[in-house]
Amino acid sequence: MPQPAPRKPPLYTVTADTLVAVDFSPRTAFGPRTAGNPGPYRRLFTVPGTRAFTIGNLLARIPMGMFSVSAVVMIAGTRGSYALAGAVTATGLAATAVVAPWTARLVDRYGQARIAVPATLLAALGSLALLLCVRHGAPAWTLFASYAATATTPNLGGMSRARWAHLLKDDHKALHTANSFEQAVDELCFMLGPVLAAFLCGTFFPEAGTLAGVVLLVTGMLLFAAQRSTQPPVAERARAKTTALYRAPGMPPLLAVCLAMGVVFGAMEVVTIAYADARGHPAAAGTVLALQAAGSCAAGLLYGAVKPAGPAADRYPWCIAAMTALLTLPLLTAALTGSLLVLAGALLVAGMATAPTMVTGMTLVQERTPEGRLNEGMTLAVTGLLGGIAAGSALGGSLAEHASAAAGFGVPVAAAALALMVTLGSVRPVEPLP
């Protein structure tokens, strides 16, 4: 067994309930990795409570990639209709886009544990109701109502990022590393969730994926909420009417870019499935998409380990430009080679621009969100992504059906180019010094 590292002087001071100070100086946190100076990711988890809330958040986030796949398998397997299954999941997505910002606003106003736990339990009841309605042959409208109830699920990634922002608010380099880690977790859940859901539903019974997702969601949320010492304090805000967050300075272009990024993700998923199906390998689509997520995950971890150059607002256009350029690789590969194997390699490379772009975008969301409303700001960004995913799925599927699957890869490129134009158009000129 490896010997424990020698005890080091504490990097933090703690009162009864609240973390008072964290010393993540560049000399220790981001210097060369040595025996006495662990890497930036290990350094993050020296803060008390971070390991526990990260484990809980991870457990609760894995089902986010399980529920939609489980619902499709469960409904289509028992009702024999993929159209019904798709309509039910689309209804849940639309309901989430409407409800999620309100849930996030309550979380910011009254605290994570006080709101997130009952909201999660309500969402879990919705999933269980869907399971029972499907199993007992209830009318179709009950499936829509049950799945819509799951829209109260809090933005788990946003709440985790809010905790990091609270703990590391005085250390931008460490916060950059934490945001990169959270993006890598998102990609990891995207890879593991669908695979786990398909395995459980196929190996045991059609409802197994949904049931396991509920258990993981509730268990993870209870563990996450129990870590009160790392929870951001509730900001005292005037009861007067506050400005809508989407109108805050600098937020509209960020949300527009999130919408365009969602189009990229939604179109890429549908078009890749159509491309694999057209070549007689529909089952390989999941593996190909997982490679894209793997590329993003690896790039996100690397991006978090290096020192970012310049402010996030300056890096953002370059990240989107790189993403736009790399997204041409799947388009060219699909049009010129017709090989699913080569496409997989192109998606792996193209995915490497995703995490740096998303990390930088979320950093800007944090910077431009008014104090005390961070979770709401994160959730608005996610809502934009969800809306874009829905639109991208429709656009990509339509082009793949009426033109070709290879042509469908043009939708992500066009959406990324649009995001780049929005970003460049929103850059404010630097005022000359007096």
C-alpha angles and dihedrals in degrees: 000000000000114000116245116257115259114269113266130200110276116268094204144042122219134198123200094287112356136065105237105186139001123196108210097153117174089242093063106021101044104022123110113305109256137153089271096038114054122200123277095262094052089047090058092062096053087084109097115255097014095105093051096047091045092053091047092047092048092052090050094046098051091073089058086076092041107052101067094045091045092049092051093048093044097047097039092046095053102030097034093226126113088181091061091045092051093047092052094050091045089053090053091050092051092047090051091053089056101039103036098074091051091050090049091050090054091048091054093046101044105020137267100269095044095054107021097058098054091039090054092047090052091050090048090053088053091054092047090049089053090051093051094044091052094045095048098041098247119177117284094249090064090061091056092047093048096048092046088058090064088069090090090074105124122238096265096184091049093052091050092049089048090057092051090048089053095047097042101032092126096048114063094180094055090044089053089054091049092050090050090050091052091051090051088052089053090054092045091054090048089056099042101037101064092040092051092046093050091047095050095044093046098042102042119012135318094260095050095092094053093045093050090046091055092051093049093045096051095040093048094046093050091051092046095048092047091068095086096161092068096042114115112249117251108256117230106241131179114258089229118109111284127212115268107262094228087064095054114121111281095004102100095064091045091053090046089054090049088054091052091046089054089054088055093053097042095047094044092055096049095041093049090052091049091048093051091046092051089057094050097255106100093151091060093063093084092054092047092051090046089058090056090052090046091055090051092047093052093046091048093055091047092047090053093051096055128072109258114231116229130342120323092247090061094046096048099076090048092051092050091045090053090048091051092050095048092048088065088068096073090044093052093041094051093045098044107031108025088207119137090200093055089045089056090056091047091052091049090056094040091052091061091078094052102075097045089050094048093044092052092045093051090048089056090048089055092048095049099042114099116247115277095023102076097121090050090051092050091048092051088055091050090047089055089051092050092050090049092048091055092048092044092051090053095045095044093046093048094050093045090052100043099034116012139295089249090056089051090069086071091072095069091047092051092046092050091048089052090051089052092052091049091050094048091046092053096051109114116222115248111253114233117252115254 
